[in-house]
Amino acid sequence: MNRKKNMFGNAFAYGTLGVVSIFCILPLLWQLRSSLMPMNDIFKIPMIVIPKSFEFCNYLDVFTLVPFARYYVNTIFVVTVNIIGALISNTCIAYAFARLDFKGKNIMFALCLGTLMLPASVQLIPFFLEWNWLGGINTFLPLTVPSFFGNAFFIFLLVQFFKTLPRDYDEAAFIDGASHLQIIVQVIVPLSKPALAVVAIFQFMTTWNDFMGPLLFLNDSKLYTLAIGLRSFISTLYTPWPVLMAASTLTVAPLILLFFIAQKQFVSGLTMGGLKG
């Protein structure tokens, strides 16, 4: 009876996950199908599921209608700088909260976590006024510099991970004359690769999909990122839907590739401790 219950439970769970997965993947399949069709066939009724002829020229038109290659380069630059800033700043801040004892640490950590309760929409106007005063409008500075000042969620994640690491390593390094910076680089970072991978993945996804930031701070189309660059294909009189779908596919492709490459690191970084017994 228990075996039958387990089999029924597994079948129900996998069946539910399968149905939900189909609903999640359908928009992506529709996008891919539309990117390979001529304009007249996309919205034809009855609907054409499989393209009669694969229009790969839509992917070539992506780079001729707008400077899509420049958008790609801009996005890669912003993402790279943000990942570097997130790894450096959050690692150092989390190390201080997790491994050092100083006055007011708990209050500062609570205030740091309290920033998670601030809606992003509330911060837009002060953020814009601040960078306007600093002369950072229409530059990449507002999109990259904040990553070097820490993120409350990443700090919390790394603090919990660092606390699982034995302090014996720190003490041994101090006896050998190592500084805090040397301990971070030579001890903490090698033991925290799964957690740091999670930070890098989250930062990559957040920056790659960021639309409000570039929309708010970038005026020059030469500085557009992919998220806002896709809007260039849409106009009041005409929208080349096959080309737009092709551009969207090229934009989503790195995220899908990242998922398949870093899936194990992402899961292990959220679940494993500092050491395996």
FENHU-V773426 format. One record per pair of residues at least 24 apart in sequence whose ideal C-beta (glycine too) atoms are under 10 Angstrom apart, sorted by sequence separation. I is the first residue (numbers start at 1). J is the second residue. D is the distance in Angstrom with one decimal. If there is no record, write none. Layout:
# FENHU-V773426
((I J D) (I J D))
This chain:
# FENHU-V773426
((34 58 9.0) (35 59 7.2) (226 250 8.3) (227 251 7.7) (166 191 9.3) (226 251 4.8) (162 188 6.5) (165 191 5.6) (225 251 9.8) (226 252 9.7) (35 62 9.1) (161 188 9.6) (164 191 9.3) (165 192 7.4) (164 192 9.5) (226 254 9.3) (162 191 8.9) (158 188 9.2) (161 191 9.1) (162 192 6.8) (161 192 6.0) (164 195 9.5) (161 194 8.1) (162 195 8.1) (118 152 9.4) (158 192 7.1) (161 195 4.1) (115 150 9.6) (116 151 9.4) (117 152 9.5) (160 195 8.7) (161 196 8.9) (115 151 9.1) (116 152 4.9) (159 195 10.0) (115 152 4.8) (116 153 6.4) (158 195 5.8) (161 198 8.8) (112 150 7.6) (114 152 8.0) (115 153 9.5) (157 195 6.5) (158 196 7.7) (161 199 9.8) (112 151 9.5) (113 152 5.7) (157 196 9.9) (112 152 5.2) (113 153 8.8) (115 155 9.8) (116 156 8.1) (158 198 9.0) (111 152 9.3) (112 153 10.0) (154 195 9.3) (157 198 6.7) (158 199 6.9) (113 155 8.1) (154 196 9.6) (157 199 6.9) (209 251 9.0) (109 152 9.6) (112 155 5.9) (113 156 6.0) (208 251 8.2) (209 252 9.5) (112 156 7.9) (154 198 8.6) (155 199 9.7) (208 252 9.5) (154 199 5.0) (157 202 8.6) (109 155 8.1) (113 159 9.7) (153 199 9.2) (154 200 9.8) (208 254 6.9) (209 255 7.7) (109 156 8.4) (112 159 9.4) (208 255 6.5) (151 199 8.3) (154 202 7.2) (153 202 7.8) (154 203 7.6) (205 254 9.8) (109 159 7.4) (204 254 8.5) (205 255 6.5) (208 258 8.8) (151 202 8.7) (204 255 8.2) (151 203 7.9) (153 206 9.9) (205 258 7.6) (204 258 6.5) (205 259 9.2) (151 206 9.0) (93 149 8.8) (94 150 8.5) (147 203 7.1) (89 146 9.5) (90 147 8.9) (93 150 4.7) (98 155 9.5) (201 258 6.8) (89 147 6.9) (90 148 9.8) (92 150 8.4) (93 151 9.2) (97 155 6.9) (200 258 9.8) (201 259 8.9) (204 262 9.0) (81 140 7.6) (85 144 6.7) (88 147 8.9) (89 148 5.0) (90 149 9.6) (91 150 9.6) (93 152 9.7) (96 155 9.6) (97 156 9.0) (147 206 9.7) (84 144 9.2) (85 145 7.7) (86 146 9.7) (87 147 9.2) (88 148 6.8) (89 149 6.0) (90 150 5.4) (94 154 7.6) (98 158 7.5) (99 159 9.4) (147 207 8.0) (201 261 9.8) (82 143 7.6) (85 146 8.0) (86 147 5.0) (89 150 4.7) (90 151 6.0) (93 154 8.7) (94 155 5.1) (97 158 8.7) (98 159 4.7) (201 262 5.5) (78 140 6.0) (81 143 8.3) (82 144 6.0) (85 147 3.3) (86 148 8.3) (88 150 9.7) (89 151 7.9) (90 152 9.4) (93 155 5.3) (94 156 8.2) (97 159 4.9) (98 160 8.1) (200 262 8.4) (201 263 9.6) (77 140 7.1) (81 144 4.3) (82 145 9.7) (84 147 7.9) (85 148 4.0) (90 153 9.1) (91 154 8.9) (92 155 9.9) (94 157 7.9) (95 158 8.0) (96 159 9.2) (98 161 8.2) (99 162 6.4) (144 207 8.9) (79 143 9.8) (80 144 9.2) (81 145 8.8) (82 146 8.6) (83 147 7.9) (84 148 8.4) (85 149 8.1) (86 150 8.3) (90 154 4.1) (91 155 9.4) (94 158 3.4) (95 159 8.7) (98 162 3.7) (99 163 8.5) (143 207 7.8) (198 262 9.1) (201 265 7.5) (202 266 8.8) (78 143 5.2) (79 144 9.5) (82 147 4.3) (85 150 9.2) (86 151 6.4) (89 154 8.6) (90 155 5.5) (93 158 8.1) (94 159 4.7) (97 162 8.2) (98 163 5.2) (197 262 6.6) (200 265 9.1) (201 266 5.4) (74 140 7.7) (77 143 9.6) (78 144 6.0) (81 147 7.1) (82 148 9.0) (85 151 9.5) (89 155 8.8) (90 156 9.6) (92 158 9.8) (93 159 8.5) (94 160 8.8) (96 162 9.9) (97 163 9.2) (98 164 9.4) (99 165 8.4) (200 266 9.8) (77 144 8.5) (81 148 8.8) (87 154 9.0) (90 157 8.2) (91 158 6.4) (94 161 7.9) (95 162 6.3) (98 165 8.3) (143 210 7.4) (146 213 9.2) (197 264 9.5) (198 265 7.5) (202 269 9.8) (86 154 6.2) (90 158 5.7) (94 162 5.8) (99 167 7.2) (197 265 4.2) (198 266 5.9) (201 269 8.1) (74 143 9.5) (78 147 9.5) (82 151 10.0) (90 159 9.4) (94 163 9.6) (98 167 9.9) (144 213 9.9) (196 265 9.5) (197 266 6.9) (198 267 9.1) (200 269 9.5) (100 170 9.8) (143 213 5.2) (194 264 9.3) (195 265 9.9) (198 268 8.8) (199 269 8.2) (87 158 9.8) (91 162 8.9) (99 170 6.2) (142 213 6.9) (143 214 6.7) (194 265 6.1) (197 268 8.2) (198 269 3.7) (142 214 9.4) (193 265 8.0) (194 266 8.7) (197 269 5.2) (198 270 6.0) (143 216 9.5) (194 267 9.0) (195 268 9.3) (196 269 7.7) (140 214 9.3) (142 216 7.8) (143 217 6.5) (194 268 4.8) (195 269 5.0) (95 170 9.7) (142 217 4.5) (143 218 8.0) (193 268 9.5) (194 269 3.6) (195 270 8.4) (141 217 8.3) (142 218 8.9) (193 269 8.2) (194 270 8.2) (140 217 8.5) (192 269 8.9) (194 271 8.7) (195 272 8.8) (139 217 7.5) (140 218 8.3) (194 272 5.9) (195 273 10.0) (137 216 8.9) (138 217 6.9) (139 218 8.3) (194 273 9.5) (195 274 8.6) (100 180 7.8) (137 217 5.9) (138 218 6.1) (143 223 9.4) (194 274 9.2) (99 180 8.3) (136 217 7.2) (137 218 8.5) (138 219 4.6) (139 220 9.3) (137 219 7.2) (138 220 5.6) (143 225 7.9) (192 274 7.2) (140 223 6.9) (191 274 5.6) (96 180 8.5) (99 183 8.0) (139 223 7.6) (191 275 7.6) (95 180 7.4) (99 184 9.1) (131 216 9.0) (132 217 9.2) (138 223 6.8) (140 225 9.2) (95 181 9.6) (127 213 9.1) (131 217 6.6) (188 274 9.4) (92 180 8.9) (95 183 7.9) (96 184 9.8) (99 187 9.9) (124 212 7.3) (128 216 5.9) (92 181 8.5) (95 184 5.4) (99 188 7.9) (124 213 9.5) (127 216 7.8) (128 217 7.4) (94 184 9.8) (98 188 8.9) (127 217 8.9) (121 212 8.9) (125 216 9.8) (92 184 6.6) (95 187 9.9) (120 212 7.4) (124 216 6.6) (91 184 6.4) (95 188 6.0) (120 213 9.8) (91 185 9.3) (94 188 9.0) (95 189 9.6) (88 184 9.7) (92 188 9.8) (91 188 7.2) (95 192 9.5) (91 189 6.8) (94 192 9.1) (91 192 7.6) (94 195 9.0) (87 189 8.8) (91 195 9.2) (90 195 9.8) (91 196 6.9) (94 199 9.5) (169 274 9.6) (90 196 8.8) (91 199 8.2) (161 269 8.0) (164 272 8.9) (165 273 8.5) (166 274 7.5) (87 196 6.0) (90 199 6.1) (161 270 9.5) (164 273 4.3) (165 274 4.0) (166 275 7.3) (86 196 9.3) (87 197 9.8) (163 273 9.6) (164 274 4.0) (165 275 7.4) (161 272 9.0) (163 274 8.4) (164 275 7.4) (87 199 6.2) (157 269 8.6) (161 273 7.8) (162 274 7.6) (86 199 5.7) (87 200 6.3) (90 203 9.1) (157 270 8.2) (160 273 9.8) (161 274 6.6) (86 200 7.2) (83 199 8.3) (84 200 9.3) (86 202 8.3) (87 203 8.0) (83 200 5.2) (86 203 4.3) (82 200 9.7) (83 201 9.2) (85 203 8.4) (86 204 9.3) (83 202 9.7) (84 203 9.4) (83 203 5.1) (86 206 9.2) (79 200 10.0) (82 203 5.5) (83 204 6.1) (86 207 8.9) (82 204 8.0) (79 203 7.8) (80 204 9.2) (82 206 8.0) (83 207 7.7) (79 204 5.8) (82 207 4.5) (79 205 9.4) (81 207 8.8) (82 208 9.4) (79 206 9.3) (80 207 9.1) (79 207 4.7) (82 210 9.0) (78 207 6.0) (79 208 5.7) (78 208 8.7) (79 210 9.3) (75 207 8.0) (76 208 9.1) (78 210 8.2) (75 208 6.5) (75 209 10.0) (75 210 9.2) (78 213 8.9) (78 214 8.3) (75 214 9.0) (74 214 8.6) (71 214 9.8) (74 218 8.9) (78 223 9.6) (79 225 8.8) (78 225 6.1) (79 226 9.8) (74 222 8.2) (77 225 9.1) (78 226 9.8) (74 223 6.1) (75 224 8.8) (76 225 9.3) (71 221 9.0) (74 224 6.5) (75 225 4.4) (76 226 9.3) (70 221 8.7) (71 222 9.4) (74 225 5.2) (75 226 4.6) (70 222 6.3) (71 223 9.3) (73 225 9.7) (74 226 8.0) (75 227 7.7) (70 223 8.7) (71 224 5.3) (72 225 8.9) (75 228 9.7) (67 221 7.4) (70 224 7.7) (71 225 6.1) (72 226 6.4) (74 228 9.8) (75 229 8.2) (66 221 8.2) (67 222 7.1) (70 225 9.9) (71 226 5.0) (74 229 8.2) (68 224 9.7) (71 227 8.9) (67 224 8.2) (71 228 8.2) (72 229 8.6) (66 224 8.7) (68 226 8.1) (71 229 3.6) (70 229 8.3) (71 230 8.4) (68 229 6.6) (71 232 8.3) (67 229 8.1) (68 230 9.1) (66 229 6.6) (66 230 9.0) (68 232 8.6) (66 231 9.8) (67 232 8.7) (68 233 9.2) (66 232 4.6) (65 232 8.0) (66 233 6.6) (62 230 10.0) (65 233 6.8) (62 233 8.4) (61 233 9.8) (65 240 6.8) (68 243 9.6) (79 254 9.1) (71 247 8.9) (75 251 8.5) (66 243 9.1) (62 240 9.4) (65 243 6.1) (68 246 9.6) (72 250 8.0) (76 254 9.0) (61 240 7.2) (64 243 9.1) (65 244 9.4) (68 247 6.2) (71 250 9.9) (72 251 8.7) (75 254 9.0) (62 242 9.8) (63 243 9.9) (71 251 8.8) (61 242 8.1) (62 243 5.7) (66 247 8.1) (58 240 8.3) (61 243 4.7) (62 244 8.7) (65 247 8.7) (68 250 7.6) (72 254 9.3) (58 241 9.5) (59 242 9.5) (60 243 9.3) (62 245 9.7) (63 246 9.9) (68 251 9.2) (58 242 4.5) (59 243 8.4) (62 246 5.2) (63 247 9.1) (57 242 9.1) (58 243 5.3) (61 246 7.4) (62 247 4.7) (57 243 9.3) (58 244 9.1) (59 245 9.9) (60 246 8.8) (61 247 9.1) (62 248 9.6) (55 242 6.4) (58 245 7.5) (59 246 4.7) (62 249 9.2) (63 250 9.4) (55 243 9.7) (58 246 4.3) (59 247 8.5) (62 250 6.5) (57 246 9.3) (58 247 8.9) (62 251 9.8) (56 246 8.9) (59 249 8.0) (51 242 9.9) (55 246 8.9) (58 249 9.4) (59 250 7.2) (43 241 8.0) (39 238 9.8) (42 241 5.5) (39 239 9.6) (42 242 6.6) (39 240 7.1) (41 242 8.9) (39 241 6.3) (40 242 9.8) (39 242 5.7) (42 245 8.0) (37 241 9.0) (38 242 6.6) (39 243 9.0) (37 242 6.0) (35 241 9.1) (36 242 7.8) (34 241 6.5) (35 242 6.1) (34 242 6.3) (35 243 8.1) (37 245 8.5) (35 244 8.4) (36 245 8.5) (34 244 8.6) (35 245 3.9) (36 246 8.0) (34 245 4.1) (35 246 4.0) (33 245 8.4) (34 246 8.5) (35 247 8.3) (31 244 9.4) (32 245 7.7) (35 248 7.5) (36 249 9.2) (31 245 5.2) (32 246 9.1) (34 248 9.1) (35 249 5.1) (30 245 8.5) (31 246 9.0) (34 249 9.1) (35 250 8.8) (32 248 9.4) (31 248 5.7) (32 249 5.8) (31 249 6.0) (28 248 9.5) (32 252 9.3) (28 249 8.4) (31 252 7.7) (28 252 7.1) (28 256 8.2))
